[in-house]
């Protein structure tokens, strides 16, 4: 197995190559995924920064070995909602000595070809790419004796049916899934901080991120004023072609996501909510939208909203806000702004610091709690030095230990979960 220093050198070579190919990566992300130029450029920069952070991860990773032993593979199935950050997931698994089979989403076909051309001179056959379908990739990985584990990003609905297969194979699955993250604002919050983070984190990538705020809960005493200021900022967002450097909101990549948002908006208005601004959908282009007076039984509050639509709702007490945040099948991340009551809510919602065995899927806890923090601050070093992941159906691990199948939930490092301590 190559020593850590050599693997780290290759991560630096990859960072350098990403920098050299920066504009080509941006062009492919814009063309294939319809991400804006600004979002795509920022993602390359964040990825380069994280690759360099493997120096900080050395104390955690240097003494680890591949889960399946030297020469074994981990299969990695990636989602479409990302371009350059996916490099961090790939290298996290590689940095503990694994070889990696990588399947990109078909939506990023040009991007995957470019990525493979960047990787090949650096990693050779240690990191391989495939263009087969997701079902075929999953089934082949389950049967391949050289594959010790699988890491999958995507929908819980698509992964849950495979539990029986992983039980019978004894192989490990690390799943990173959706979020319907609460964003809770108390009366004593720094409203400029909260509004700035809400606009940035909700509307970057046109809302196509798992950790974008989805259920926006604002204390009733400030609800109307907060929404007025939110609307003012949202109306300034530029809607247009992803190729235009001025564009903030571009078309959503998934036809299914657009169809779901149409239904979510239709149902919300029919059951008493009001569209404050936006609501226009032309093809896959969804204008930035704010919905007020949403209730927890509405589709837009129950299902993941994967687009530039913000469902908002007032709350009256800390107990209500906590109960509503807990009452959901997803538990990825929660953002909370305010003083003493906000801190109290955060303490009731946070899960354990690292993933742990659970008797069954655990609902009502969150893997990341951002208390008066922006998304960028709370997510710094994700997958490298910062464990991320959630509870409920936002993510889990299936594994067989000493002949017994178990589930783990909570924040995790892909590197640690696809390796073992050196003995």
N, C-alpha and C positions, 0 to 999 in steps of 0.2 A: 504494500500500500504506500502511495506517495506520502511523504511527510507533510505536516501542516504548512510549513513555510512554502513548499512548492505549490500547494493548492491555493494558498493566499496570493502567491505571485500571479497565478493564473486569474484569480479574481481581479487583481489590479490590471492585468492585461485586458480583461474583458471590459473593465471600466474605461480604460484608455480607448479601446475600440468603439465602445458605445459613444464616446465623445466624438471620435472621428466620423462616425456614421450618424451623428445626431439628426441632421436635417433629413436624411433618407428614412430614418425611423419615424420622424414626425410626419413625413409625406405619406408613408404607408399607413400610419395610424389614422391620419385624416381621410385617406382614400378608403381603407377597409372598414374602419370602425366609426367613421364620421365624428371623431373627437376633434375639438378645436385645436388650432395651432398652439395657443397658449397653454392648454392643459397638457398637450403632448410634449411640448418643450419642458415644462415643469417636471413631468414624470421621468424623462430621461435624466434630468439633473438630480432628482431624488434617488433614482436607481444607482447612479454613479457614486453618490454620497454613501449609500448603504453598502455597496460593495467594498468600499474602503473601510467600513466599520467592522469588517471581519477581524481586523486587528484587535478591536476591543473585545470581540467574542472569543479570542484565543483561550483565556482561562477556562471557558466553559466547554469548548469544542476540541481542543488539541488532544486530549487523552481519550477520545472516543473512537469506536470502530463501527463499520457498517453492521446493520442489524443482521444481515444474512451472511456475514463473513466477507473476507476479501474477494473482490471480483463480482459481488452480487449487485443486483439492480433494485432501484426503487422506481416504480412507474408514477408519473405525475401528469394528471389531467387538468388542464387549465381552462378557465372561463374566458369569454370574449372581452369582458369589461376591464381591459388593461392592455397596455402595450409594453412599455419598458419595465414596469415594476415586476413583471413576471420573471425577469432575470434574477430577482432577489430570491424568489421561491425556488428556482432551479438550483442556484448556487448554494442556498442553505442546505439542501440535501447533499450536494456534492462535497461540501466542505468537511463532512465527517467521513469521507472516503467512499461513499456510495457511487456507483455508476447510475446514470439516470436515463430512463426512457421518457420522452416528453411528447405529449399530445396537445397541440394548440387547438383552439376553436377554429372551425371552418370559416368563421367570419373574418379571421385575421390571416387569410391564406398568404397574401403578399408579405405580411409582417413575419410570418413563420419562416418563409423562404429566406428572407433577409437575415433573420435571427440565426438560422442554421448556418448560413454562410459566414457569419461572424464567429460562431462557436467552433466550427470545424478546425480551423488552424490552431486554436488555443487548446481545445479539450480532446480532439481526435474522436475516438469511439467511446470515450467515457461518458459522453452526453450525446444521446441519439434522439432523432426527431422522427415522428410518424404522422401520416396524414389519414390514417384509418378512422372509421367512425368511433364514436364514444363507446357504444355497446361492444364492438369488436375489440377495442383497446382494453376494456374492462375484463372481458372474458379471457383474452389472451394472457393478460397479467395474472389472473387467478390461476391459470393452468401452468404458467411458465415456472419451472423449479428454480430458475436463477433470479426471480423477482421475490424479494422478501416482504415488501410492503407496497401499498399504494397510497398516494396523496391525491385527493380530488377536491377541486374547487367547483362549486355549482349549486344546483337546487337540491334541497333535501328530498323532494318528491322523486327525483331521479335516482338517488342513492339508497334510500331506505329499503327498496325491494331487494337489494343485494345482501342484506344481513345474513340470510341463510347460507349464501355462497361463501361468505367470509368465515362464518362459523365452521362450515365443513372443511374449508381449506386450511384453517388455522393461521391464515395470513392477517397482517395488520392493515387497517385502513385508518388514515388520518383525513378527516373531512372538514373543509372550511365552507360554510354555507351562508345563507342570506341573513339580513338583519331588517328589523322594522323598528329602528332605534328611537327611543324617546329623547326629546330635547325639552328640558323642564326649566322654566324661568320663574324665579321667585320675585316678589316686589322689591327686595333690596339688592337685586342683581345689578352689576355694571352693564347697563343696557347697550352701550356702545360695543363692549366686548361680545355680548351675546348676539347682537344683531350682525356684527361683522363676521362672526364664526358661522352663524346660521346661513347667511347669504353665500359665503364661500364654500362651506361644506355641503350645503344642499344642492347648489347649482353647478359646481364643478363637474365636468364630464356629463353635463346636462342631466345630472341626478343619477347617473348610472354607476353608483358605487354601493357596496354592501353597507358601508358605515356612514352613508349620508343620513342626516336626520330625517325621520319619517313621521313620527307622531309628535307634533309640536304642542306642548302643554304649557300654557301661560297663565299665571295667577289672574283671576278675574278682575282684581283691582287695577291691573295695568294692561289688560288684554286689548282693549280698543286702541289705546295709545301705542302699544307695541306693534299692533297690526298696521296702524297708519304709517309708522316709520319703516316697517318691513316692506309694505307695499311701495313706498317711495323709492326704496333701494332696488327692489325687484324690477320696477318699471324702467330703470336705467340700464338694465341688462340688454345687450345687443343680440338680437335673434337673426341668424343668417347662415350663410354657407360656412362649413368648417374650414375651407381654404382661406377665408378672409381673416386676417390677423386681428381685426376688430371684434370678431364674433365671440360672444360668451355662451350662447345657447345654440347648439347645432342639432341635426336630426338624431333621434334615438336609433340605435343599431338594430334592436330586436323588434320585429313585427308583432310578436306575441306580447311584449311589454307595452307597446302602443295600444293594442287591443284591450289589454287589461286596464290601462289607464282610462280609456274611453268609458269602459263599463264602471270603473270606480267613480268617475266624475258624474256620470249619468245617475247612478244610484244615490250618490251623496246629495245632489240637488233635489232628487225626487223625495228624499226622506228628511229634508229640512235644512241642509247645509246651504251655504251661499258662496259662489265664486266671486271673490273680491277683485281679482284681476287675472288676466289670461283666460285659459279655457279653450283657446283656439288650437285645433289640431289639423294640420294640412299634410297628408301623407304620414311620414314618420317625424315631422317637425312639430313638436309640442311647445307652444309658447309658455314661458314661465308662469306658473299658476299658483295662486293662493286660495285655499278653501277655508272659510271660517265656520265655526260652530259645528265641527265634525263630532260625531259621537262614536264610542268605541265599537258599536256593532256595525258600523259602515265598512264596506270593502276596503276603502282607502286607509282605514286604521287597522284592519285585520291582516290584509295581504301586504307583501312587499311592494312598495311603489318605486319602480325602477325608471324614473324619469323626473323631469323638472316640475313636479307638482308637490306643493306643501299643504298637508292637511293639518289644520290648527284647531285647538279646542281650549276653552278656559277651565281652570280648576279652582277650588275654594280653599282646600286645606292640604297640609303636607301629607296627611294620611290618605287622602283621596289620590293625590298625585302618585304616591308610592304604590298604592293598590292598583291603579290603572297601568302604571309602568310594568308591574309584575304580571298582570293578567294578559299574557301573550305567549305564543309558541316560540318566538325568537328572543334570544338574549345575548346579542353580540356586544353592543356598546350603548352606554347612556351618557348624555351630556347634561350637566346640571349647573345652573348659574344662580348665585345668591350667597347669603351668609349662613347663619346658624341653622336655619331650617333646611337649607340646601345641603349642608354637611350631614345633617341627620338623615335626609333622604338617601344620600350617597352611601352612607354606612349600612342602610337597610337593603340596598340593591346590589352591592358589590359581592362577587363570588370570591373564591379562593385565589391566591396569587398565581398558582400553577395548576394545570389540569390534574385531576384526581379521580379515582374510581367512584362511580355512583351506582346505586342499586337500579336506577332507571333514569330515563331522560329527566333532567332537573329543570323545572320552569320557575321563572320569577327571580333569577339571578342573572348578572351580566359579567362578561369577561373583562370588559374595560369600563371604568367609570372616569369620565373627565369632569372634574369639579373646577369650574372657573378656568378651564383650559381650552385652547383651540384644538381642533382635530389634529393639526400638524404637530402640536406639542405632545399630545397624548399618544400619537402614533409614531413618534420618532424612533427609528431603529427597529420597526416592526419586521419580524421574521429573522432578524440578525441578532440583536441584543435584547429586544423586547418581545416577550411572549404575547401572542394575541390569539383570540378565539373566543367562543361563546358557550352558552348553555342552551337548553331546550333543543330546538332543531336548527340552531345557528352553527352547530359544529360539534363533532364528537370524535372519539377514537374507539374503534373496535379492535380488540386484541385477545389472543388466547395465551394465558400464562399458567404454566404447570397443568396444562390440560383443561383449564377452565376459561370459558369465554367471559369477557367483561367489557363494560363501557366506561370510558373516562370522558370528563367534560371540564371546560375551563380554558384559560389561556395556555398556549403551547408554543414551543419552538419546533419547527419542522426538522431541524437538524438533530435535536435531542431525541425526538420521537422516532427517527429512522436510524438510530444507532444505539450502541450499548457502551457502558464504561469499559475502558481498557483494563484487563486483569493482569 
